[in-house]
Amino acid sequence: MPDSRPQPPPPPSSSPGPAGSPSLLLCGARLTDGRTVDVRLVGGRIEAVGTAGSLRTGGGTRACGARVDLSGYLLLPAPAEPHAHADTALSADSEGPVSYEPEDVQRRATEAALLQLGHGATAVRAHVRVGDVQGLGSLAAVLRARRALRGLSELTTVAVPRVLTGVAGADGLAVLRDAMKMGASVVGGRPDLDPDPTGYVEAVLEVASEHGCPVDLHTDAGDPARLARLAAMAGGLRPGVTLSPCGDLGRLPSEVASRTADQLAAAGVSVVCLPQGGCGGVDCRGAAPVRLLRAAGVRVAAGSGALRDVSNPVGRGDPLEAAYLLASRGGLSPEEAYEAVSSSARAVLGLPEVRVEAGFPAELLAVRGDRLAGVLSLAYSRVVVHRGRVVARTSAVREYCSSTGSVELGLPRQGRGDVP
């Protein structure tokens, strides 16, 4: 079975091309359309995609630097993690109250991002609580983790205040503005917990407008009238508004849920569902109606939510597990499910699209297997590429005892001799 501990990236071994940009050749990878190809990466982008063997020699074109043999691997656009909780990640096993000392938060946030990177997520949006007891200490710690991870993973932060209205909300609003000045990239929050949810959303949208940044709000989406007001307020806001996890939307009568989905689509609001369950921001009791939302035209991405904190002590933070659950329980095809954790997730994060084609960013994930459905069910061995270089590898070897039956039947075997 795979080692779940974060693994350090392999040492860089690429050589510069004519213009000084490092070059990396991915050899013999399989694409989802069935082709087997070589892919050349230069300067953080895909420079060329050709039939297997066609890019392995100079032949008048750019000479290759380092090579990675991806025979037996399916090559995909890298997933992104649109909903993480960096300040509480990996805290489920803490003895006593969770420590929010900056050093502890930075350590947990860094380890969590490396775990997610090993799964394939080269970009992570992390929600961080500000105000109350934590003040801005947790945010400062996660921002330090972000700087330390530069070149390995893109970590962006969402400032999440508790109360923004009334007398108590004045301090929260001041802390939120300070958080944005400090370096938070997204204005977040939990309007359902404020005495005045509508006033809370108004305050969040005002701060987002001041800083020209996105909005990402926690809500269970159980109040259709409140969602309609939010959609009306958020309509046209750029760079955009994201809601998650919206689990109670699936509990509404079908006609009400459909009307609400239409309103969200008309306002350009995206939804991040959490099929793995567990989220410290709201009571995550159900799953968002993904098919209904997609049918209405809502952009739907999938996130992991809690990563081994009190909300989900067994959370893995694995985008491929989220896609697996969307395919196995959410009624999506494997292709639709993977899109939710890759292209849709990147769009929610405001990142450029990735395709395995020349000219696109070199943000890639190779998983052992030959078809997407099989990859989602047995995604063990993985190679992760960020900005054109390999930044993480996970290798798994399954071994069996000798079996006459398996030899007679010609069953596939992966191992290194007999198991003692």
Sequence and secondary structure as in RCSB ss.txt:
>XXXX:A:sequence
MPDSRPQPPPPPSSSPGPAGSPSLLLCGARLTDGRTVDVRLVGGRIEAVGTAGSLRTGGGTRACGARVDLSGYLL
LPAPAEPHAHADTALSADSEGPVSYEPEDVQRRATEAALLQLGHGATAVRAHVRVGDVQGLGSLAAVLRARRALR
GLSELTTVAVPRVLTGVAGADGLAVLRDAMKMGASVVGGRPDLDPDPTGYVEAVLEVASEHGCPVDLHTDAGDPA
RLARLAAMAGGLRPGVTLSPCGDLGRLPSEVASRTADQLAAAGVSVVCLPQGGCGGVDCRGAAPVRLLRAAGVRV
AAGSGALRDVSNPVGRGDPLEAAYLLASRGGLSPEEAYEAVSSSARAVLGLPEVRVEAGFPAELLAVRGDRLAGV
LSLAYSRVVVHRGRVVARTSAVREYCSSTGSVELGLPRQGRGDVP
>XXXX:A:secstr
    S         EE TTS EEEEEEEEE TTS EEEEEEETTEEEEEEETTTTSS TTS    EEEE TTEEE
EE   EEEE TTTTT TT SSS    HHHHHHHHHHHHHHHHHHT SEEEEEEE BTTTBTHHHHHHHHHHHHTT
TT EEEEEEE S  SHHHHHHHHHHHHHHHHHT  EEEE GGGSSSHHHHHHHHHHHHHHHT  EEEEE    HH
HHHHHHHHHTT SS EEEEE GGGGGS HHHHHHHHHHHHHHT EEEE TT   TTS   S   HHHHHHHT  E
EE  B SSBTTBTT    HHHHHHHHHHTS   HHHHHHHHTHHHHHHTT     SSTTSB  EEEEESSSHHHH
HHS  SEEEEETTEEEEEE         HHHHHHT     SS   
